[in-house]
Amino acid sequence: MTIHTFETSCILDNNRFYTIQEILKNQDKSKWKAEKEGMTYFGLSYKGIIIKMYRIKKKGYYSYYILYRISARRVIDNGNYVGLFDVEDYDVLKEKINIHNCNCQFHNIIF
């Protein structure tokens, strides 16, 4: 099976949320875009990764989560916009990606 882009997300506690946010803001503040319920970080988009962080208030409580939109072929081939990723090459992708150890499915992003 081949895919172009996929998303993975996980719930964070507020300390982890703000720690990751601070790390990414220190990378390049101009790569942030504020949104209604969170923000998007485009600092890794050239590598095929867009990071969205959400803070949602429900019934007086906040929940925090992070979402990664990943163009797998672009991550592996450094700029291949149109290539498809064969899921059998998952281990190659896993070596390239680390999602801040937030208990998502991946573990190795390179800044």
Residue pairs with C-beta under 8 A, 6 or more apart in sequence:
1 86
1 87
2 84
2 85
2 86
2 87
3 72
3 84
3 85
3 87
4 71
4 72
4 73
4 84
4 85
5 69
5 70
5 71
5 72
6 69
6 70
6 72
7 67
7 68
7 69
7 70
8 67
8 68
8 70
8 99
8 104
8 105
8 106
9 65
9 66
9 67
9 68
9 104
10 65
10 66
10 99
10 102
10 103
10 104
11 63
11 64
11 65
12 20
12 64
12 65
12 66
12 102
13 64
14 62
14 64
16 64
16 100
16 102
17 53
17 55
17 64
17 66
20 53
20 66
20 100
20 102
21 39
21 53
23 100
24 31
24 32
24 41
24 43
24 51
25 32
27 43
27 111
28 43
31 41
31 42
31 43
32 39
32 40
32 41
32 42
33 39
33 40
33 42
35 52
37 54
37 55
37 56
38 52
38 53
38 54
38 55
38 56
39 52
39 53
40 50
40 51
40 52
40 53
41 50
41 51
41 52
41 53
42 50
44 50
44 51
44 109
44 111
46 79
47 74
47 75
47 78
47 110
48 70
48 71
48 72
48 73
48 74
48 75
49 68
49 69
49 70
49 71
49 75
49 97
49 109
50 68
50 69
51 66
51 67
51 68
51 69
52 66
52 67
52 68
52 69
53 64
53 65
53 66
53 67
54 64
54 65
54 66
54 67
55 62
55 63
55 64
56 62
56 63
56 64
56 65
66 99
66 100
66 102
66 104
68 99
68 104
68 106
70 93
70 97
71 81
72 85
72 93
73 80
73 82
73 83
73 84
73 85
74 80
74 81
74 83
75 93
75 96
75 97
76 85
76 89
76 92
76 93
76 96
77 83
85 93
93 106
94 106
94 107
94 108
95 108
96 108
96 110
97 106
97 107
97 108
97 109
98 106
98 107
98 108
98 109
98 110
99 105
99 106
99 107
99 109
100 109
101 107
